[in-house]
Amino acid sequence: MLKLYGEDIASRLMIGTALYPSPAVMQAAVRASGAGILTVSVRRETAGGATGDSFWALIRELGLKILPNTAGCRTVREAVTTAQLARELFGTPWIKLEVVGDDDTLQPDVVALVEAADILIRDGFQVFPYCTEDLTVATRLVDAGCQVVMPWAAPIGSAKGIVNPGPLTLLRNRFPDIALVVDAGLGAPSHAAHAMELGYDAVLLNTAVAKAGDPVAMARAFGQAVAAGRTAWEAGLMPPRDFASPSTPVPGTPFWHAANS
Ligand SMILES: CC(=O)[C@@H](O)[C@H](O)COP(=O)(O)O
C-alpha cells in the first residue's frame, strides 16, 4: 500500500478540485476516480470570500484525505504564509508546496521551492514539493527532509503527458525509498499509466479530468489507468529491445523453453 509520511493511502491517484463545470460534477468526478487524496488551493479559495465556506463544506463531504496546496504563490514568503494558513484551516501538517517561477509555463521556481521547503520542514510541516524533473533539485529537497517529491510530467494544464521520461526514470533509480509522484501535465489515462509503469508511487492531476467532455467518466478512466499501470510495474515489464525475436521460435513448440530464450 502507498505510504506517505507514515500514513497508508488506499489509492495511488491524487486529484485536484479546480476548473470543474459545477460543484456537483466535481464531487461526482472525485468519487468516480477512486482517488485517495484531494488537493485544494488555499490561496485561491480563501480569496474567493463568500464562496469559501461552502466550497470547504463540499470538500469535507467527500471524506478524503486533504492535501492543501500553495498554488498561485510566487515567493517564499507567500508560500510559507499560505502553508501556515492551510495548517490552521485543515489541521494538517501536509502541504503541497508550489512556488511559481514563470507565468507562461507555470514552471516552479526551484530555488525558492527548496528554501520554502526547508523553512516549512523546520516548522513541522510534511512537504509535498511540486518540482521539475531535475536531479539536483530533487536531491536538495530530499536533503531538506522531504519524504515525497513531485516532479512534473509537463507544464500544468498542458495535457502533454510525460515529456522527459529519462530524467523521471533517473529519479526513480536514485531515490528508491522516497515516494515519487508525477504531478501536472497529464492529459490522458495512458499518460497516468505511463507514470506508474516508470515505477512512480502515484500521480496527481486535475485539468484533464475537469476539462473532459464527461469529467465523471474521465475520472473513472484515470483511476483504472493508475491501477493498471501499477499492476504492470509490479508484474515486471519486459525491457524494450532493438531487435526482433519471434514469438513462436520453434514450429510446434508454443510454450517458452529455456533453450529458446
Ligand atoms: C491541482 C494541482 O495541484 C496542480 O499541480 C496542477 O493543477 C495539476 O496539474 P494538471 O492540472 O496539469 O493535471
The ligand as a Gaussian input file, in Angstrom:
#p B3LYP/6-31G(d) Opt

LIG

0 1
 C       -4.023000      20.714000      -8.928000
 C       -2.601000      20.946000      -8.699000
 O       -2.232000      20.920000      -7.604000
 C       -1.637000      21.281000      -9.777000
 O       -0.327000      20.919000      -9.520000
 C       -1.997000      21.034000     -11.128000
 O       -3.116000      21.757000     -11.435000
 C       -2.123000      19.627000     -11.615000
 O       -1.773000      19.653000     -12.927000
 P       -2.797000      19.389000     -14.139000
 O       -3.924000      20.331000     -13.934000
 O       -1.976000      19.614000     -15.368000
 O       -3.241000      17.959000     -14.007000

